[in-house]
Amino acid sequence: MGDSGGGLQQYLISQNHPQVDNDQGKKQRIIDGGVAIIPYPDMVTQITYGLDCELLEYYFDHLSADRTFWQKAERRSWIEGLAYNTEFKPRLDILADIASVLRLEKPPVHQGATECSYSWRGSAQLVNNPTFNSHYPRYSEQVNRENFWTHWQDNRDFYGTDRFGRAEVPASNVGVQYGLNAWKEGNISAAQFLDLNAKVGSWNAQKDMQPEHYWLISGDDSLRKYSPYGEQNMSHNGKAEKLAARIPGSLAAAKGAYQSGNVFLGKLDIPIIDVRPYKDPILDIHHSWSAISSRARILDFNQGKNPNQSIWISGAQYDARWDAFDAMVRWLDARATGVIPGNEAPESIVAAEFASDRCLDNNGNIIASGHGVWDGRWNGKDDGRCTQQYPFFQSSRQAAGDNSTASVLFCHLVSVKDAIESGVYAPLDASPYQTQLETLFPDGVCDYRQGDMAKTW
């Protein structure tokens, strides 16, 4: 039983260590079942949209040819995928406004905030910048200079390092067509789609990263220089360019993420109840669609069957963990006695009505339960009763064409011509824009139907 990282570990432990030898030489599992509270499927596949956030926010605020259009958080959500709230303001907005005034610049206008600008702000810097850590002023200059402060560095044994000792980045946005679904659905124009993908750029290579402008936190005593985005570390260096470069990470590092078991593939041989209060409207980073991402991977791995995962989502005011704990005890007892079979699908969950998929209100009362309550766009079906009650958002890569597993670190690239002919843009006719798209994507565009280049089996 555990929250967030303590939840996702249950998925990865089941996948990576399904059985071990006990003292008597018999096979047994490390854990028999789990109550995973507000988990992600894993940490690695949060990389893609987490790093997209500030690239997109900076584009909307400073680079777009139509900044007035992008003032509304709902419209940003079409591209970022994540939830929005019309009443919230972006995190650290006041500091950013003061810094803009000190630079004699007009501050960006925001009508609401997204999960990107409210909850993920600062994540790109902590995860991706080897020259920054949140305790930077507390360390000596020598310590700060001689260490690389990234999430990648913590996993360098899996990702590998460059010749300077900096860990490689296991992700890429080369070929990613940001906002593809919004264009296909008519929410944005072709001109807006092309402008976005021309200017958004990417993060610089690790060797080229510069110190953050996070004021006192980054050891900078000048508020005038403050910026929440980190644009000095983006490929466009904060300037609108006709075509900002897309700089890939390391495919070898991405393969290392898979081969080391740090990506949840959907292999699950123990029962898990994925429990979470519905906090998407308040832009909590533990968004509800993480449960669906795990479910989609389980279905993909098991040829459409789901033998072991149940999803419980409640109103934000109710904590269902202890209800789920009681249900897990009953579930494990039933499996041990053979009343409910284990590792079969989908009857093992359907038969256990006390552990089935469900949604609950703020008082813990069940709104709906059973098969199909979480159906929705993610699996090509009409919204189930629980999906209607607690609708899902998605990631920036899903908004760019990835499927509900949301797991691709390095997409397969196809030429724009092939993408048009094979239906990547359907039902939109993108042929009038082929030349422009080929200019924006000289290496090709993502074809998510082919899965992840980093997954080599």
Secondary structure, 3 states (H helix, E strand, C coil): CEECHHHHHHHHHHHHCCCEECCCCCEECCCCCEEEECCCCCCHHHHHHHHHHHHHHHHHHHHCCCCCHHHEHHHHHHHHCCCEECCCCCCCHHHHHHHHHHCCCCCCCCECEEHHHHCCCCHHHHHHCCCCCCCHHHCCHHHHHHCCCCHHHHCHHHHCECCCCCECCCCCCCCCCCCHHHHHCCCCCHHHHHHHHHHCCCECCHHHCCCCCCHHHHCCCCHHHCCCCCHHHECCCCCCCCCCCCCCCCHHHHHHHHHCCCCCCCCCCCCEEEEEECCHHHCCCCCCHHHHHHHHHHHHHCCCCCCCEEEEEECCCCCCHHHHHHHHHHHHHHHHHCCCCCCCCCHHHHCCHHHCCEEECCCCCEEEECCCCCCCHHHCCCCCHHHHHCCCCCCCCCCCCCCCCCCCCCECEECHHHHHHHCCCCCCCCHHHHHHHHHHCCCCEECHHHCECCCCC
